[in-house]
């Protein structure tokens, strides 16, 4: 669980609490209106930093020193250093795996196995199965997701729908896996048994994912590339790379390390270096070509330079096939720097809001409208989504409401399993739908699709909180506290 800073003792007035929120919403709306899908390339970062400053000024007005708010910003950024290191390592992974032929091999063999008519549904199902087994939506998106995006491009299918299917499957698996960080955090934050928590989530998760799969199957693959176009792409891949099934070994290494619960950052770095070794052995010509014209360098030095470039600046294809060049020119640490900027800006805002006491005050205000089970669950869902927007980190969005609402659920005679499930239905799942949240920023950078573009097609991610609200409205699967007590004593 991520550490949090204790809020100030004094209670903020309502008008001061809402001032940074109104400022944030107004400026983000203007940013999106002026810059559209490009708003995450600088405009939103300015809004987030300015809002953090507004929060600091609000804190000063309420008696909180500016230094305390600034320390909150620094603390918020510190929380994000782990995800940022993973993000940068994924940039290395993508670049080295393209150069090594791993991603091209995934595309080459994937178009032979996957049928365009069921591609979206199959992508969601594959990502769900793997994510359940390894417990990480980020790892699935950074490995299988990259390959599936390439296959979708080969089929000339929608990148936005493909990304939505990948995110849907990855988050289903992440949510239901006992190895997932957020699943363990939701269980710990509410004090419930991990496996009881997972079983209780089946009520909302299975229907939502089933509906999502049906929707992806109905979307189909209209407008897909013709067999002749697929064959032409495969021929171009064979010209550019020495292909073979052995090139999938780096992928298997990554999945094995994740399955063995190896820490994410070193696991991805190791897999990147495995890709470099494969590039050295199997794709030396491609590596030398990536180095460009460097007079006076030996072939060995050009080879080393090309391998190095793939790690920090990604792969650049120059096959003469415009479609293939666009498909494979990506990756490298440098491709993630804008996303790092976005994450730091968002987490600085989240840290300021928490340190000044605005997040805690918003939760207190939210509880005033609670009158029964339906409104309590709805308030929890709204709080978690709001925390994802304001704090920009799903761990904060799970941990803070989990601590603050636990007593309210018990007071109303409800098992805390209902709270832990709702935290996952909302905080965990919707984090990938917000561009400046660490999860939304990661998915966008890794899959190469703007968050607002894939969000409408991340069907599972917005169905899950809706199912939770419907269940609460009709009092379905709302476990009473008495049933939990009886189970504990039996």
N, C-alpha and C positions, 0 to 999 in steps of 0.2 A: 504494500500500500504506500502511496506517496505521502510524505509528511505534509502537514499544513501548518500555517502560522495562526496562532491564537488571535481572534478578532479583538478589537477594542472593547472595553467594558461598557462605554456609553452607547445608547441606542440612537441610531441616526434618524432624523425626521424623515417622513415619507417623501416630501418634495425633494430633499437632497438625495435620497436613495434612488429616486427615479431619474434624476437629472442626467447622469452618465448614460443611462439606458436609452433615454430619448435621443440624446446626442448621437449615440452609436447607431441606432436604427435609422435616424434621418440621414446621417452621413453615408452609411452603407447603401441606402436606397439611392442616394445621389450618385455614388460611385458606380453602382451597377447600371444606372441609367446612362451615365456619361461614357463608361468604358465597356459595358457588356461583359462578355466572357473574359475579357482581358483585365478585368478589375483586380484579379488576384496577382497581377504582375506589377504591383507597386501602389496602386490607388488604395486598395483595402488596407495595406500595411500602414499607410499614413493615417487612415481613420482609426485603426486600432491603437496606434501609439498616442494620437491626440486624445482618444477616449481615456487611455490610462492616465494621461496628464490631468484630464478633467476629474477623474476619480481621486487623484492625489489632492487636487484643490478642494474637492468636496470633503476629503478627510481633514484637511487643514481647517476648513470652516467648522468641522465638528470636533476639533481639538486633537486630531491625529497629526503628529509632525510629518512634514514632507519626507524626511529621511525614512520614516516607517513605511510609507507608501512605496518609496524607491526600493527599500529592502524587499518589500513584497514583490515588486517587479523582478528583481534579481532572483529571488527565490522561485518565482514562477518560471523564469527562463531555465533555472537549474533543473527543475523537474523535467523539462523537455530535452535535456542534453542526451539522455539515453536514446529516445526515439530519433533524435537528429543524427546520432552516430549510426544508428541502424539505417536511416534514410540515405546517408552518404555511402554506406557500404553497399546498399542496393544499387546505387549508381555505378559503383565499381563492378558489381555482379552483372548487370545488364551489358555493360561495355565488353567485359571479358567473355561473357557467354555468347555474344554475337560474333566476336572475333574468333572464338574457338570453334564455332560451327554448331554449338549446342542449340541456340535459338533457331538458326536456319534448319537444323535437323528436326526440331519440334514442329516447325512449320511444314517441312517437306513430308514427314510421315503423318502429321496431323491431318493434312488435307486428304490423305488416302483413307484415314480411319473415320473421321467425323463427316457426317452428312450435313450439308447446309440446311436442309429442311428441319433438322432437330438440333442445330448447333447451339442456339442460345440455351435451350433446356439442358442439353448435355453439358455445357460449360458450367452452369449453375450446379448441377448434380456432382460433377467431378470435383469442383472446388469444395463443395460441402463435405464430401466423403474424406478428402485429404485433410481439410481443416479440422474435422472431428478427430482424426487420428493424430494430428500434431499440435492442435490447440492454438494455432496462430493464423489469423486472417492476413496479417502483414506478410508472413512468409509465403503463403499461398499466392497472394497477389504478385509478389516480387519474383516468383518462380513460374508456377503454372500460368498465372495471369498474363505474364509477359508473352509466353508462348501462345496462349489462346488469342491474345490480341493480334499477334502476327498471323495466326491462322485465319482469323476473321478478316484481316486485311487481304489475305490471299483469296478468300472467297468473295471479296468485295461486299462484305456484310457491314452493318452499322457498327462503328466503334463505340458509340454511346450505349447501344443496347447490349453489346458484348461486355462492356465494362460494368453495366448494371447487373448483368447475370453473374459475372465474376464476384462482384461485391456481395450480391445476395447469397451466393453459395458460401463464400468465405466467412461471412458473418453468421450464417446458420451454424456452420461447423465450429467457429470460434465460441459461439454462445453455448453450444451443447457439449463441448469437450471439457472433461475434468482437468485437463492440462492447461486450460486457458487462464491467463492472468485475470481478466475481467470476471470470469465465472467464479474464481476463487475469491476475488475481491468482494463481489456482491455477497457471497456467502459469509465472508469474514466480517464485513461491515454491518451486517444484520444479525450475526451470531447464530446462523442456522447451519445444519449439516449440509456439506457440499452435495452429496448424492440425493438428499431430499430436495435440495434446491433444483438440481438438474431434472429430477422426475417431475417436479411441479411446473417447470418451464415447458414440458411437453404439451400442456394444455393450450398454450398460445403459439408456441413455435411451430409445431407440426402443421396445424391448419394454415398458418400464414405461408409456410414454405411450400406446402402442397398447392395452394392457390397460385403462388408465384411460378412454380414449375408449369402449371397448366397454362398460365398466361404466356410464358416463354415458348411453350410448344405451339400455342395458337399463333404467335407472331410469325413463326416459321422463318424461312430464309428467302423470301421473294427478292428478286433482283440480284441474286448471287451470281458470281462469275461463271462463265460457261466452262465445260470440261476442257475445251481447247485453251482457254486463258489459264486454267490451273496447270495444264501441262507445260505451257510456255513459262510460267513462273517456276515450276520445278526444274525445267531445263536451265533457266538462268541461275538458280541456286546451285545446281551441279557445276556450272562453269566457275562460279565465284568461290565455292568451298568444296573441300574433299569430304563428302558426306558419308555417314554410316551410323548404324545404331549405337556404336560405341561412344558417339559424341553425347549421348544422353546420360552418361555416367556422372558428370558434374551435377545434374539435376537429382539423380539418385543419392549422391553424397549429401546434398543439401537436405533432402527429405529425411534421410537417415539421421543426420545430426539433429534435426528438429524433433524427430520422433523420440530420440534418446534424451530430449530435454537439454541439449547443449545450449548454452547462452546464445541469444540471437546474433549479437554483433560479431563475436569470433566465428560463429558458424557460417555467417554470410561471407566474411572475409576469407575464411578457409575455402569456401566454395568458389569464390572469385579467383583465388590463386590456383585452384584446381583447373578452372577455366583457362588461366594463363598458361599452365603446363600443357594443356590440350592444344591451345593455339600454337605454342612453340613446336609441338611435335607434329600436329596434323595440318596447321594452316600457316606455315612460315611465309608463303608468298603474300597472303592477305595481310599479315603483320608488316611485312616490308613495304607493301603498297600504302598502308595506313601511315607509315613514317614520312612519306612524301619524298621530295627531292632534297637530299642533304649531302652536298658535295663534300668529299673527303672522308666520309664515314664508310667503314667496312660493312659487309653484309651482316655480320654479327651485331654491329652497333645499330644498324638500321632495324634489325629484328627486335633488339632490346627496346629501341625507341618506340616502335609500333606497339609492342606489348604494353609499354608504359602509358602511351597515349590512350589506349582503350580504357585504362583504369580511371584517368582523371578527366578525359574529354570525350570518352565514348567512341563508338565506331562510326565511320563515315563511309557509306557505300558509293562507289563510282563505277557502277557496272554498265552505265549507258541505258539501263532499263529504269525509266523514271519512277515507275511504281515500286520496283524492288528497292531502289535507292531511298525512297521515302519510308519504306517499311522497315529498313534495317539501320538507318542513320539515327542513332539515339544512344543513350546511356552515358556513363561517366559521372564522377562526382560533381563536376561543374553543372550538370543538368539539374541537380537538386538544390542549387544555391538559392534560387528564388523561393523555393518551398521552405527552406531553412529560415529565410527572412520572414516569411509569413508566419511560421510557427513561433519564432521568437517574439514577434510583435503581438501575436494573440496571447501567448502565455504571460507576457509582461502585463497585458491588460487583466488577465485572470488573476494574477498575483496581486495587483493593485486593488482589484475589487474585493478580493478575499481579505486582505490585510486591513483595508479601511472599514470592513464590516458590511459592505453592501450586499454581498451574496447571502450572508446569514440573515440580514434584515429582510431581503426579498423572500426567503423561505418562511420567516415569521408572518409576513403579510399574506403569503399564499395560504397558510393554514387558517386564516380567518374565514375563508370561504368554504371550509369543509363542513358538511352537514351529515354525511353518510358515506357508505362504502364507495358508491359511484364517484362522488366528488373527491374523496380521498385519493382514489386511484388516478382520477383525472388530474388532480393537483400534483401528484407524484410524477406523472408522465410529463406534464407541462414544466415542472421544476427541472427535471432531468434534461429535457430538450433545451430549456433556457440556460441551464448551466453549461451544456455543450456549446451553446452560442457564445456565452459570456466568458467562461473559463477556458474554453478551447481545448479541454483535455478530458477524455472520457473517464479517467481514473478519479478526478475531482468530482465529476458529474455522478459517479457511483458512490463515492465515499461520503461526501457531505450530506446529500439527502438520505443516504442509508443510516447515518448516525442520527440525524435530526428528526426523521419520521418514524423511527422504530417504536418509540414510546407511544406515539399517536395511534399506530396500528394496534398495539396491545390494548390501549385504553378503549378502543372501539371493539374489542373482542375478536380481532383478526390475527391469525398467525403471521409471524414475520416472514414466512415463506411467500406470502402474497406481495410483501414489499420487495424481497430479494428478486422475485420474478419480474416485478414491474420495473425495477432498476435496470435489469437486463433488456426488457422489452423496449425501453426508451433510451436510457443513457448509453448503453453499449451499442445498440443497433443504429441510432440516428447520428452517432458521431461521424460516420462516413458521409453524411449528406451535407455537412457544413464545410465550406471551402477552407476556412481558416482554422478549423479544428485540426489537431495533429493527425487524426485519422483521415479526414477528408482531403487534407493537403497531401498526405502520403499516397492515398489511392490515386489521386489525380496525377501526381508526379510519376508514379510507378507505371500506371496504365496509359499515360499520355492523353487523357481525356479530362476536360474541365469538369469539376464537381457538379456544377449546375447542369452540365450536359448529360451526365450519366444518372444523376439523382432521380429523374422521372422514371427511369428503368430499373432502379434498385428496388424492385417491387417488394421483396421480402422486408426490406429495411423500413418502409413506411407502412406496410400491412401489419407488422408485428405490434406496434403501439395501438393501431386501430382495433385489432382483435382484443387487446387488453382492455381497451375502453368499452367495447361491446360486452365483453364478459362481465365487467364491473357493473355496467348499466342493467344487465339482466341477472346479476348475482350468480353467475356461472363460475364454478371452480374457485370460489373465494373461501379458502380453508379457514374454519373458525379456530380460535385460540384453544378452545377445549379439546378439539381433535388432536392438536399438536401435543398438548399435555398428556393426553391418554396414550399417544404413540410413544412418548418418552418414558412413561412408566411401565409399559407393557414389555 
